[in-house]
């Protein structure tokens, strides 16, 4: 499969999401670049804010502050038409250049999830694994339930529709 | 996909064709319960209740979890469907995020190549 992947012109890499256990949610994706470049896209605000909020989300990043070092804080403010709709923040608890990033998510009511990102380089490609560990089964259940019902921002519903539209046009570039 | 759904519907209807099993679902809708509690409530033997719960479980209507010596039953499917839907949406969000990230990364790669060339010249 890898051999085929290399011979075809830039196929789209697949994103997977899996609930690994009661408290863990894992997202994976491979990027066609060395770990250093992928890592920089996560840690340099000027790069980060260009991809974190896809246009299809209907939102924009009003503020993107990230102090990427152990104990450093981050804060992202999302807006629609210039007014704030959502804010997420936390702090970095582990920063290993080009291989590992760990941060807290403190916007929740109680303790939020801990996110661990690992960058694994192999043959010029980088496997990115985003691992979220929730404080309890209830916390992750709650997240899932609220998202499935009505807790998710309306913008994400629009995202679904837009993604379908976009689905038809990808692969053209 | 269609076949899967049909098979599941068959299993669901078969599971629901029994009054006791419908009663069990109703009961679990109120609160989770152990097999022992359910057996008592429906005046049945443990073995009998285990069979009913097994049928419900196979149809995906109930999930059970054994903790120590107690097997707790709870409603399964709605939860699971909601969870699957959420995970799908979450995955879509990340997929679209990562497609944007691809562009940024590609640009950075190009930039480094150009910069590298400049340095060598």
Interface residues (C-beta under 8 A of the other chain):
Chain A: X12 X13 X14 X15 X16 X17 X18 X19 X25 X27 X29 X31 X32 X33 X37 X38 X40 X41 X47 X50 X51 X52 X53 X54 X55 X56 X57 X130 X143 X144 X145 X147 X148 X149 X152 X156 X159 X160 X163 X166 X170
Chain B: X79 X82 X83 X85 X86 X87 X88 X89 X90 X91 X92 X93 X94 X95 X96 X97 X98 X99 X100 X101 X102 X103 X104 X105 X106 X108 X109 X112
